[in-house]
Amino acid sequence: MIEFHKKIKELRKTQNITQEQLAGYLNISPQAVSRWECGVSQT
C-alpha cells in the first residue's frame, strides 16, 4: 500500500497543480501540504 505522503504528491503532480494551489482548494496553508508530502504530518 502506498504511503499517504507519496500518494498525495503523486496525485497533485498528475493534476499538474502546485502545493499552493492544492492548499487553496482545501482552504489550508501551503505549509500543511508541504508537511503532508514530506511525511511530517497526516492531519
Secondary structure, 3 states (H helix, E strand, C coil): CCCHHHHHHHHHHHCCCCHHHHHHHHCCCHHHHHHHHHCCCCC
